[in-house]
Amino acid sequence: MKIARTLSFIAGITAATLTTLPTPAAAEDVTKISFMEVIHSLFYSPLYVAIGNGYFEEEGIAFDLIAGQGSDKVTAALLSNSVDIALAGPETTLYVETGKSPEKIRIIAGLTATDGSFLIGHDPATGDFDWATLKGKKILGWREGSSPAMFLRAALEKAGLNPDEDVEIITNVAIPARMGAFMSGVADYGTFFEPDVTTLEANGLYAQTNVGQAVGDIDYTVFIARQAYIAEHPEVVGGFVKAIAKAEAWIAEAPEADVAQVLQPYFPGVGLDELSQSVLRHRAAGVWKTTPAVAPEAIDALQDMLMYNGLLAVETKVAFENVVDPSFFAQSAQ
């Protein structure tokens, strides 16, 4: 598979497909912000816990959930001032920092510690999954240059496979069409997030392993905002990060049945038992962060991955302070 090495996701992006999802009724004195998540997934459960448990309301913040269907579309909305705070892959911050956009963005908090996607196959796994067995197979992947695409390549490389020669990775299937395409047999394997994993298993397919466990900890999904917005609304950003910190701490310890109850309004098509299993699946994989802090080592590892994949020039490596605004991390712990 030949990977395109140029990125033009900022210019010429059409409007995102917007899907409004339920949030609790906001009190009259709260600040309403514009927010967008990259996709709607159980992988981002701490976000929905922060809403459902009222942590954002405690901080005087309210918003609707809108799914942008891709980090490129989310970032375009952020840069166009259509969105105040967004959930996206951290690589977008680097792309913007090294690009021509006069507006720059910063990571304000981390949500997930590594890739939360699961490799799905048509047959059940036997014992511990061996990534090397994917040689010669077709894999349904994600948009080139996106976090799930890079992490899949890294997992294959750690198993001694060349992602460009030893496997065929399909990257041109739109996010809403991925499940249908995989169930129709477009590939031997595919990587999916919850709740799609649960849906696919219910349709006779099988989760094999977690991608992030094969790669290791590199912040995978983060909250981002424009520098100008952070400077103009530090109290809103600080309150947002505090709410996320509360949710990350709670979901790490709460009984899975309690978590499922909080999550159900945001996933009405998924039963409580399935939601509980999803919580256990994510915990076992270690994909949720326990604090919103993002470490310099994680950003260095991300940039190394981008440079290895030809998506970031070595000479354009970005300093941590030009990627992350850590000023709210300590505040969120108070």
Order of alpha helices (4+ residues) and beta strands (2+ residues): beta-beta-beta-alpha-alpha-beta-beta-alpha-beta-alpha-beta-beta-beta-alpha-beta-alpha-beta-alpha-beta-alpha-beta-alpha-alpha-alpha-alpha-alpha-alpha
